[in-house]
Amino acid sequence: MTLHSASKNSSQTPHNSEQETYMYKETKVKIITVFDNSIALVEDENGEVFEVEKDALR
């Protein structure tokens, strides 16, 4: 149930955005969630998860 509650808090990002890829420093990444509409938690092609500024995604 905790995971379900957490997903409600991240409703700022549409669920389909997880399937869209973006570029961050020449690396393809997928958005997992966005915090405060400015910091994105992303996953790269190697499965590494890290935070980036949302504006840095192309």
C-alpha positions as CSV (number, residue, x, y, z in Angstrom):
1,M,0.0,0.0,0.0
2,T,2.9,2.4,0.6
3,L,3.9,2.1,-3.0
4,H,0.4,3.0,-4.2
5,S,0.4,6.0,-1.9
6,A,3.8,7.2,-3.3
7,S,2.5,6.9,-6.8
8,K,-0.3,9.3,-6.0
9,N,2.2,11.8,-4.8
10,S,4.1,11.6,-8.1
11,S,1.0,12.2,-10.2
12,Q,2.6,15.4,-11.6
13,T,4.2,13.1,-14.2
14,P,1.9,11.2,-16.5
15,H,2.3,7.5,-16.4
16,N,3.0,7.3,-20.1
17,S,6.1,9.5,-19.7
18,E,7.9,6.4,-18.3
19,Q,7.9,5.1,-21.9
20,E,9.3,8.3,-23.4
21,T,13.0,8.6,-23.6
22,Y,15.0,11.8,-23.2
23,M,18.6,12.7,-23.6
24,Y,20.8,13.8,-20.7
25,K,24.5,14.4,-21.4
26,E,24.4,12.2,-24.6
27,T,22.7,9.3,-22.6
28,K,19.2,8.1,-23.2
29,V,17.2,8.2,-20.0
30,K,13.6,7.5,-18.9
31,I,11.8,9.6,-16.3
32,I,10.7,7.6,-13.3
33,T,9.2,10.6,-11.4
34,V,9.5,14.3,-11.0
35,F,9.9,16.1,-7.6
36,D,8.7,19.7,-7.1
37,N,8.3,20.0,-10.9
38,S,12.1,20.7,-11.2
39,I,14.1,17.5,-10.3
40,A,13.6,14.3,-12.2
41,L,14.5,10.8,-11.0
42,V,15.7,9.0,-14.2
43,E,17.0,5.7,-15.2
44,D,19.6,5.2,-18.0
45,E,20.0,2.3,-20.4
46,N,22.3,0.5,-17.9
47,G,19.6,0.6,-15.2
48,E,21.4,3.3,-13.2
49,V,19.0,5.6,-11.4
50,F,19.9,9.2,-10.6
51,E,18.5,12.7,-10.1
52,V,18.8,15.4,-12.7
53,E,17.3,18.9,-13.2
54,K,14.2,18.4,-15.3
55,D,15.3,21.4,-17.6
56,A,18.5,19.5,-18.5
57,L,16.5,16.8,-20.3
58,R,16.2,17.0,-24.1
